[in-house]
Amino acid sequence: MQAREFLMIPGPTPVPDRVLEACAKHPIGHRTPDFSRILRGAVDDLKWLGETKKDPFVITSSGTGAMEAAIANTINSGDDVLSLIVGVFGERWAKLSEAYGAKVERVISEPGQPVDLKLLAERLKKDTDKKIKAVTITHNETSTGVINDLEAIVKIVQEHGALTIVDAVTSFGATPLPIDAWGIDVLATGSQKALMLPPGLAIIFFSDRATKVSESCKSPRFYFDLRKYKKSLEADTTPATPNVSFVAGLAESLSMMKEEGTEKIFARHLRLKEALRSGVKALGLKLFVDDHFASPTITAIIPPAGISVGDIRKALKEDYRILVADGQEELKGKIFRIGHMGYVFERDILMTLAALEAVLRKLGHEVDSGKAVDAAASVIAVR
């Protein structure tokens, strides 16, 4: 008999029983008053979580689907787009924009570093003709474990006048993101991260300014045509058949989040981050990202000399049924990543650190017994 696998990866993330039970109920008709009530409740709760007055659109797709919808509804072929890249998912914005014919300029940070605000301001200041139509931003880059200062970035872009198009797939629901107060034009997220659902739903917020741009956008689109979603949502429905079961699960997960409250949710994510980072340091390991811009939902760790990422991941899975993630692309084999977002708690951090300590000792890395758990527990106790 084996214990179930436990996900400590950047996503998918653990799903609460209440959400699983909501998803497992017999599907209802998507053109019924009952479904309209569930959808409207979820939409209103998403507005609460994002601190916005604008209705978001719920689309049956991955988070990348929300990202494509953002581009398809705002960018025409030949438009100039500035993509701020701090990792794999920032590059995804650039590739999506190019797929729709945009002329993309990349502003690339070194791996493990956030967006250089001074460099961004200087670049936008040079655009005196205002040719740059949009700036794409990854709020929380899970390939490296960096979180950007989104509020400051949006402010700089607003001074220029370009649209801000934000990937908040791994930050929405885990850290403050007041959409209206910060003036974000487009924000895309997904269900399988801090929203505590399986993969399958994409969520996208459009400001009034972005909506106006979308109405005159000439890019071809059908399934991701947000004009259809806007019209349908006025009647509390969707333009095509949605994942009815996951919308019910979304309503339940948001209900759980309202019960906890955003202040406690955001504080918990910070506490888990700090506890994990303290424990990792106690193991004598190096963190890939500086504390000042470390993600609240994902931590990237450099393995000790002589021990491979593959061996660490294999031993964690085989000995303890705990899954952690490898690095991506040029960071593959150079870092391993531990996720701590959504339905994750102090117990899970302590469990993972204890297992990591045992694995490292097994693989030949000298560690003081219990030191990592003690360091993490000290952070938890203070909080």
Protein Blocks (a to p, Z undefined) as FASTA:
>chain_A
ZZddddfbfbdcdddfklmmmmmpccddfkbfklmmmmmmmmmmmmmmnopabdcddddd
dfklmmmmmmmmmpcghiacddddfbjklmmmmmmmmmnopacddddddehiacdfklmm
mmmmmmmnomafbdcddfbacknopacdfklmmmmmmmnopacdddfklmgopaccdfkl
nopabdcddfklmnopaehiacddddfklmmmmmmpcbdcfklmmklmmmmmmnopafbd
cdfklmmmmmmmmmmmmmnopklmmmmmmmmmmmmmmmmmmnopacfbdfklgcfkbccd
dddehiafklmmmmmmmmnopacdddehjlgokaccdddehjadfklmmmmmmmmmmmmm
mnopacdehklmmmmmmmmmmZZ
